[in-house]
Amino acid sequence: MFDNILVVCVGNICRSPSGEYLFKNLLPNKNIASAGIGALVGKSADKMALEVAKENGVDMSDHIAQQLTSALCREFDLILVMEQGHINAVTNIAPEARGKTMLLSQWLNKQDIPDPYRQSKEAFEHAYELIDASVSEWVKKIG
């Protein structure tokens, strides 16, 4: 089944770390990681993303951003992205990953989860709520 799950966004400092750590809390026996299509490599999670996650009981303080690579894609059974366009971006990096790349919001009307980077706290809270709801739906399917 899906024992190795990779969550992907652009910078790997806002949305994908939130998804990664939500999955880790709910599926502690699975291998969960995150990466960015254009990652801010070596950076910790965005300050506002950390704050919103913490307010929701999720600690992302040890997150370090990493770049999505074809080698990384090969390690995972399921790659979950935030926006429709990210599927193409992943496929450009690792064409063989197309069949295992899906929207995180697959079970929530396949809506894009907007990037809150450099926006208001409300934007971060909105993105976090969508990520949380999406992760919960995936956990029901693969838990």
C-alpha positions in Angstrom: 0.0 0.0 0.0 1.2 3.5 0.7 3.9 3.3 3.3 6.1 6.1 2.0 4.3 9.4 1.4 5.9 12.6 0.0 4.1 16.0 0.3 5.1 18.6 -2.2 4.7 22.4 -2.6 6.9 25.1 -4.1 9.3 26.3 -1.3 8.8 23.5 1.2 8.4 26.0 4.0 4.6 26.5 4.4 2.2 24.0 2.9 4.1 20.8 2.4 5.7 20.8 5.9 2.2 21.3 7.4 0.9 18.3 5.4 4.0 16.3 6.3 3.7 16.8 10.1 -0.1 16.3 10.1 0.5 12.9 8.4 3.3 12.1 10.8 1.0 12.7 13.8 -1.8 10.6 12.3 0.2 7.8 10.7 3.3 7.4 12.9 4.2 4.1 11.4 4.6 5.4 7.9 7.6 7.1 6.2 6.4 10.7 5.6 8.5 13.5 4.2 8.1 16.8 2.2 10.0 18.6 -0.5 9.7 21.6 -2.8 9.6 22.1 -6.5 11.7 25.2 -6.0 12.7 24.6 -2.4 14.3 27.2 -0.2 16.8 24.5 0.7 18.1 24.4 4.2 15.4 26.8 5.6 13.2 26.1 8.5 9.4 26.3 8.1 8.0 29.8 7.7 7.4 31.6 11.0 3.7 32.0 10.4 3.3 28.4 9.3 5.1 27.3 12.5 2.8 29.5 14.6 -0.4 28.3 12.9 0.6 24.6 13.2 1.6 25.1 16.8 -1.8 26.6 17.6 -3.3 23.4 16.1 -1.1 21.1 18.2 1.5 20.4 15.5 5.2 20.9 16.1 7.2 21.5 12.9 10.2 23.1 14.6 12.7 20.6 13.3 11.6 21.0 9.6 14.4 21.7 7.1 13.4 22.4 3.5 14.7 20.1 0.7 14.5 20.1 -3.1 12.4 17.6 -4.9 14.6 15.4 -7.1 13.9 12.4 -9.3 15.8 10.2 -6.7 13.5 11.4 -4.0 10.5 10.7 -6.1 11.6 7.1 -6.6 11.7 6.6 -2.8 8.0 7.3 -2.3 4.8 5.3 -3.1 2.6 8.4 -3.2 3.4 12.0 -3.9 0.8 14.6 -2.9 0.8 18.1 -4.3 -1.0 21.3 -3.4 -2.0 22.6 -6.9 -2.9 21.1 -10.3 0.2 22.7 -11.8 2.4 21.0 -9.3 1.6 17.6 -11.0 3.2 18.8 -14.2 6.2 20.2 -12.2 6.8 16.9 -10.5 6.4 15.1 -13.8 9.1 17.4 -15.3 11.5 16.5 -12.5 10.6 12.8 -12.5 8.4 11.6 -15.5 8.1 8.1 -14.0 6.4 9.6 -10.9 3.3 10.7 -12.8 1.2 7.7 -12.0 1.7 8.1 -8.2 1.3 11.9 -8.0 -2.0 13.2 -6.9 -3.6 16.3 -5.4 -3.6 16.5 -1.6 -7.2 17.7 -1.9 -8.1 14.6 -4.1 -11.0 13.8 -1.8 -12.1 17.4 -1.3 -13.2 18.5 -4.7 -9.6 18.5 -6.0 -9.3 22.2 -5.2 -5.9 24.0 -5.2 -4.6 24.8 -1.8 -3.4 28.4 -2.1 0.2 29.4 -1.2 0.0 31.6 1.9 3.7 32.6 1.7 4.2 36.3 2.6 0.5 36.8 3.2 -1.7 37.4 6.2 -2.1 35.0 9.1 -5.6 34.4 7.8 -4.2 33.1 4.6 -2.0 30.7 6.5 -5.0 29.6 8.6 -7.1 29.0 5.5 -4.3 26.9 3.8 -3.8 25.0 7.1 -7.5 24.2 7.4 -7.6 22.8 3.8 -4.4 20.8 4.4 -5.7 19.4 7.6 -9.1 18.4 6.0 -7.3 16.9 3.1 -4.8 14.9 5.2 -7.8 13.6 7.3 -9.5 12.3 4.1 -6.3 10.6 3.0 -5.8 9.0 6.4 -9.4 7.5 6.1 -8.4 6.0 2.7 -5.0 4.7 3.5 -4.8 4.6 7.4 
